[in-house]
C-alpha cells in the first residue's frame, strides 16, 4: 500500500532541507519527494501546518525486559515511544538478568518484533553482570545486534578495565556509552549535594562524582583512540570538560535529558520521589551551563533516560524510592515548549538532536534522515497543539514523571515507521 503525505513542512537537518513538500511512500521506503505528487489510490495524510521530520531516535531508554516487566515491557515501552514520536529506541542493559549474553539480545529482538511498533536497537553490557570486573563478550553481542555498550546505572570504576573496554570497542568499530560516576564520591547520596540537600538533611551526590569520571574517561578514550559517549550530562563542570575535549579532537559525544535541562534541585523541596533520578537534578548554574552546551553543540543529542518504576516503589518516599523518571511521552513536548518556543534553539537544531545526530553517534545507516530510497521513518509535529501532561493517560506502565500537569505547546501527532502509521495506534 502507498502512503502520500501532502503539504508538510519537511525538515531534514542531514541535507539542510526545510520546505513544503509531498512525500510518497511505497514498500516502506520514500519513493518520491516533490512539491506536488499525484498518486492515485494512495492513502493520503494532510500534513498542512505540520512539520514532517525524520523519525525521532532515543538512544537511552530502560525497558525492564527481561526480569522487571511490572515496570515496563518491550511492548508497553514501544507504545510509549510511538506515542511520544519515536521510531527507534535503544534500551540499556540493566535488566534481570543483565544484557551480557546474546541470548538476551535475541529475546529483546524477538519481543520487539512481536510488538511490531518501533525499531528496538539494544545496548549490550560492557562488563559481565554489570559488575565492573570482567569485560562481556563484546564481539558476540555486537554480532547479535547490539549497537553500543554500557554499564548504565553503574560506572566501571577500574581504570585499566575501562581502557581495555575502549580499546576493544575501537577494534570492533563500536561505541561505549558512559554512565560517569565515581562510586566512592556518590556512595549513599540521594539528591544533589548542595543547599537543598543540606536543608532537607539528605545525603548528597556531589558534582565531582560525575566530573571525575568524565575527565578520566575522556583521557582514556583519547589514549585508546576510541569513541566515547557521555550519557545524561548534568553538571557545568562535565559540560566544560566535554567542550574542551572536543576542541582537542577527542572522539567524544554527549547527551542531555529533558529533566536536567528544565529542572533544578529546588524542585526537590517537596521531597517528591518523582524528582529523584541519577544523576540528580543539579543547581540553576548547572542548568544554565547545559543549555549553553546545547546551543553551542557541546551536547550533541537529547535522550530521555526513560526509567519506569511501579507506583508502589516510588511511593516508598524519597529516601527509599529508586532513582529514575519516565520520559518517552513527554520529552518532545517539554523541549519544544521550553527550548524551541522559548527561543533557546531553532527548530532545525531541535530536530537534528533527535535524528541525524543520534544516528551518527550510533553509526546507523538509514534512520535519522529523509531521502528518496531511504527508510520511511517519520515523525509529524504540530507546533501549535497544546497538551497537558497527564500520567494516568500514559501508554508506558510507568507513571513517575516530574512534569505532571505541565501545559505545553507543541506535540508529536503522528509516528510512521517503515511506511506504516504506528501512532495513532492501529485499531
N, C-alpha and C positions, 0 to 999 in steps of 0.2 A: 504494500500500500504506500502511496505517495503522500507526503505532507507538505503543504505550502504555507509558509509564514509570510504574511503580507505587511508591508509598510512599517516594519520595525526600525528603530534606530539601532543599527548594528554596530557594536563596538568590539573590535578585536585588537587589543594592545600589541599582540605579536606582530601584526602587519601595519599597525597605525591606522586601521580602518575605523571611521566614525561617520556613517552616513545612512540615510534612509534607503533600505533595500528590501527586496523579497528574497526569501531563501527556499529553495526546493530541495526536499529530502527524499531520497529513494534508496531502498535497500540498506537503511541505517546510516547512509553517508550523504554528505552535501553534494547534490548533483548540479546545482546552479545557484548563482548569487548575482542578482541583477536588479536595476531599479524597477523593472516590471517583468514579471514572468507569467506566462499563460500555461496552465497545466490542467487540462480537463480531467475530471474525475478525482483530483487530489483532494484530500481533506484539507480544509483551509482554517488557519488561525489568523484572526485580525490582530496584528500587533501594533496598530496605530497608538501612539502615545506611550508605547512601551519600549524599554531597552532590551535588545537581544544580545546577550553576551555568551562567550564560551561557557560550557558547563563548569560550575564552581568546583574547586578541589579543596578538601580539608585534609591536610597532611598529618593531623594529630587528633585522633579520637580514641575513646575507650569503649569497646562494645561488650565486654564482660563475658564473652562466649568463646571458649568453654569455661564452665565452672561457676559462674555467678549470674545465671540467667534471670534471677529475680530482679536484678538491677537493670539489665538490658539484654536483648538478644540481637543477633545479627539482623534478623527480620525487623524488629522494632527500631533498631538503630538506623537501618536502611530507610524505613518510613520517615523517621525524624529528619534524616539527611535530605531525602527527596522534598519533603515539605519545606525545609529550610533553604532550598535552592541548590543543593549539591548533587553532582552526578558521580563524583569519585570521592571516596573516603579511605583513610589509611589507619587501621586500628593498631594500637600499641600492644606489646606482648605480655603485659602483666595480667594474664588470665590465669585460670587454675585448671590444669597445670599451665605453667608459663609456656609461651610460644617459643620453645627452644628446639623443636624437632619437626621435621617435615610432615609428620602425621597431623600435627596441629594446623599446619598450613593447609593441608588438604581438607581438614574439617571446616576451616573458615571459608575456603573457596567453595566447598560443596554447599554450605548453608547460604552463602551469598547467591549462588546460582539458583538455589531453591526459592529464595525470597524474590529474585527476579527484578530487583529495582536498581539500586545504584551499583556502580563498579566498586568492589572492595579489594584494595591492594594492601596486603598485610605487611606489617613491620615485624621482623624477627628479633628474638632476644639476642643481645650482644654476648651475654655470658650464660652458662648453664644454670638453670633455675633462678636466673636473675640474682645470683649470689655474689657476683663480682670476683669469683675465684678462678674460673677456668672459662676460656672462650667457648661459645657454642660453635657448632659446625656451620660456619657462615656460608661456606661453599654449597653445602647440601640445601640449606634454607633458601639461598639465592636461587638455586636451580629449581626449587619447588615453587617459587613465585614471590618471595619476599623482596620488597623494593628498597628496603633500608633496614638498619639495625639500631636497637636502642635498649637500654635497661630502664626506660622511663618509669618514673616512680621511685627509682633509685639511681644512684650515680656510681660508676666504677671508681672506687677510692684508690686502688693500686695504680700508680702512675706507669709502672713498667707494663702492666697488663693493658692499660689504655693505649700505650704506644704500640704494642703488638696488635691490638684491635685495629688501630688506624692503619697500620702497615698492611694488615690483611684486607681491610676494606679497599685500600688503594689498589692492591693487586687484583681484587675481584671487580674493580670498577664500580663499587657501590658506595653507600653513604652511611655515616654514623650520625644519629640524632641524639644530642647530648642533653640529658637532664642534669644541669650543672648545680651540684650541691655538695658542699663539704659536710659530711655526716657528723663530724665531731663538733662543728660550729652550730649546726641546725638541731642537734640532738635535744629532744624534748620540747622543741618550740611548737607553738600553736598558731600564732599570728606574727606579723612583722614586729621586730624589736624596735620600739620607738615610743613616743608619748602615749599612744593608746594602750599598748601592752602594759606599760607601767601603771597607767591609770586604772586598768581593769585587773591588774595583778595576775596577768597571764604570761607564761614563758614565751620569749620571743625568738624569732628566726632572724639573725642579722643579715643585712645586705651582703656582708663579706662572705657569707656561706655560699652565695651564688657567684660572687665576683672572683673568689679564689679559684674556683673550678673553671670558670670561663677563661681566666688568664692561663691556667695550666693547660687546658685542652686546646686553646689556640696555639700555644707554644709547641705542644706535642704534634698537632696537625701540621704545623709549619715544618717541624723536624722530619716528619714522615712524608711530606709532600702529598698529604691526603686531604680530602674534603671533610668538613665537619659542619653540622647544622646545629645551632644553639636553639633549643626549644624554649618556649614560654619565657622570653626575657622579661624581667620585672624591675630591674634597678637602673638608675642613672649610670652607675659605675660599669655595669655589664655592657650597656649600650656604648659607652665610651671605649671600652676595650675592643669591642667588635668593630667600631668605626676605624680605630687606629690600625687594627689588623688588616682590614680591607685596604687601607692606604698602603700597607707594606706588601700587598699582593697575596696574603694568606687566603686560602680557598675556604673561607668561612661565610656561611649564610645564617640568617636568623629569622625567627617568627615572633609575633606578639599576639596574645589572646585579647579579645574584647574587654574582659574584666580588668586586665592590667592597664588598659588604655582609658578606661572610663570611671573606675572606682579607686578609692584610697582606703587606707587604714581607718579613716574616720567613719567609714560605713560599718565598721565592726563595733561601734559604741553600744549598739543594742544587743551584742553578743549573739547575733543570728548565725547559726551554723551554715546557712546558705551563702554566707560571705566568706567561708573558710575554705581555702584552697592552698595548694603548694606548687610553685612558690606563692607566698601570701600577698595580699594587697599591700602595697607599699605607701610611701608618703607622696604628697602632692608634687614635690620636686621630682620624684621618680616618674610620675605620670607625665609631667611636662617634658621630661627628657625622652621618654618613649615616644611621645607624639612627635617631637622634633626628629627622632630617629626614623619614624615612618616617613616624614616629609622629605628627609634628605637621602632616603634609600638605604640607610644602615639596617633597618628592618626590611627584609625582602618580602615577607608574606604574612598574611593573617592566618591564624589557626584557632580552632575553638577550644582544644583540650577538653572536649566533651567528656565529662566524668560522672555518669549517673550513679546514684545510690538510692536505697529504699527510703521511704519516708520515716520508717522506724529508726534507721541508722542516723539520719540527720536530726531526729527528734531527741537524740541522746544528750544534746547540749554541746556547747562549743568545745568544752574540754575533751569530750569523748567521741564526738561525731567524726567520721572520716573526712579527709580533705577531698575537695572536688565540687565542681558545679557543671550543670549541663549547658550546652551552647549551640547545638546544631540548629535549633528552631528560632533562635534569637539573634545570632551573630550578624547576619546580613542586615537586618533592620536596625539594630542598635548602631552599627558602624555607618550605615547610610545616613541615619538621622544625625548622629553626633559628629562624624568626621567629614562626610560629603556635604550634607546640608549645613553643617556647622562651619564650612569653609576651610577646613584644615588641609584636605587633599581634593584634587579634581576627580571626577568620576572615572576617567580612564585609568588613573593610578589605582583607585579602589578595585576596579575590575582586574587589573594586572596582578594585584596582590592575592587574588583568589583564583587566578587562572594560569597565565603563562609563567609566572614566577614559581609557584609550587611545582608545575610541570617540569620546569628546567631544573629545579633543585633535586627532584626525584629522578630525573633522566627519562621522563615519559615521552614516548613517541606517539603523538596523536592528540591526547587530551590537552586542553588549555588554549585552543585556538579555533578560529573559524576559517575554513579554506575549502574550496571545491575539491572533492575527492576525499576530504577528511571526515573523521567521525562526527556524526550529528549529535553531539552533546551540547545542549544549550540551556541557559538559564534566562528566563524572561523576568524583568524587573518593572514594577510600577513605582516610579519615584514619588508619586503623589499620594499613593494609598496610605491611609492612616491605620495603624494596627495598635492594639493594646496587648501586652504580654499577659497571657493567662495560662499558668502552668497546668491547670486542670484540663486544658484542651490539647496538650502536647501529644504527639504520636509516640515520643520516647516514653519508656517506662519511668524514667527519672523525672522528678518534679523540682529538683534542687537548683532553682535559678535565683540569682541575685537581682534579676530585672523584673520580678513580678510587679504588674501594674503599670509598667512604663508605657507611656503613649509615644509612639514612634511614627515618623514619616518615611515611607519607602519600604518596599517588601518584595520578595520573590512571589510571582503569581503563577508561574508555570515552569516545570522542570522536564526536560526532554533528554533521554539517554538512548543513544543508538537509534535515533529517529522515532522513538516511542515515548509518548507522554506518560511520565511516571508520577507527576503531580500536576493538577489534582489527581488523586488516586483513581486508577481504573475501577470501574464498577465490578 
